[in-house]
Amino acid sequence: MPKLNFYDTDAVKAFTLDILVENEELRQSNAFLERQSNAWFQDYRTQKERADAAEAKAAELEKLADSLAAERDALLAQKGGAEQ
């Protein structure tokens, strides 16, 4: 940091303006990063909910397939027993 002459009002004004601009840029950068972080988390949560729903639907369909297979086996066994 350069030595600042506090009696030079233009230098003090320029220094203060630089600090204010830098603070505003940092504030905007921080806000952008926070929005990005929140967007990432929201996207993650949405995708996780979709994956959980898909897994639940797959489990439901597996149960349905098992019950239909058991019903088919019972009908085949019944049909095979009736032929004998």
C-alpha positions in Angstrom: 0.0 0.0 0.0 1.5 3.4 -0.9 2.0 6.0 1.7 -1.0 8.2 1.9 -0.7 11.9 2.5 -3.8 12.8 4.5 -3.4 16.5 3.7 -3.8 15.8 0.0 -7.6 15.7 -0.2 -7.7 14.4 -3.8 -5.5 11.5 -2.9 -7.7 10.7 0.1 -10.8 10.9 -2.1 -9.2 8.7 -4.7 -8.1 6.2 -2.0 -11.6 6.2 -0.4 -13.3 5.8 -3.8 -11.0 2.8 -4.6 -11.9 1.2 -1.3 -15.6 1.7 -1.9 -15.4 0.3 -5.4 -13.5 -2.7 -4.2 -16.0 -3.3 -1.4 -18.9 -3.1 -3.8 -17.2 -5.6 -6.2 -16.6 -8.0 -3.3 -20.2 -7.6 -2.2 -21.4 -8.4 -5.7 -19.0 -11.4 -6.0 -20.1 -12.7 -2.7 -23.8 -12.4 -3.7 -23.1 -14.2 -7.0 -21.3 -17.0 -5.2 -24.1 -17.4 -2.7 -26.7 -17.6 -5.4 -24.6 -20.2 -7.3 -24.3 -22.2 -4.1 -28.0 -22.1 -3.4 -28.8 -23.0 -7.0 -26.5 -26.0 -6.8 -28.1 -27.2 -3.6 -31.6 -26.7 -4.9 -30.7 -28.6 -8.0 -29.1 -31.4 -5.9 -32.2 -31.6 -3.7 -34.5 -31.7 -6.7 -32.5 -34.5 -8.4 -32.4 -36.4 -5.1 -36.1 -36.2 -4.8 -36.5 -37.4 -8.4 -34.1 -40.3 -7.8 -35.9 -41.3 -4.6 -39.3 -41.2 -6.4 -37.9 -43.3 -9.2 -36.5 -45.9 -6.8 -39.8 -46.1 -5.0 -41.6 -46.6 -8.3 -39.1 -49.3 -9.3 -39.6 -51.1 -6.0 -43.4 -50.9 -6.6 -43.1 -52.3 -10.1 -40.8 -55.1 -8.9 -43.5 -56.1 -6.3 -46.2 -56.0 -9.0 -44.0 -58.1 -11.3 -43.4 -60.6 -8.5 -47.1 -60.8 -7.7 -48.0 -61.3 -11.4 -45.3 -64.0 -11.7 -46.8 -65.7 -8.6 -50.3 -65.5 -10.1 -49.1 -66.8 -13.4 -47.3 -69.7 -11.7 -50.5 -70.5 -9.7 -52.6 -70.5 -12.9 -50.1 -72.7 -14.7 -50.0 -75.1 -11.8 -53.8 -75.1 -11.6 -54.1 -75.7 -15.4 -51.4 -78.4 -15.2 -53.3 -80.1 -12.4 -56.6 -79.9 -14.2 -55.1 -81.7 -17.3 -53.9 -84.7 -15.3 
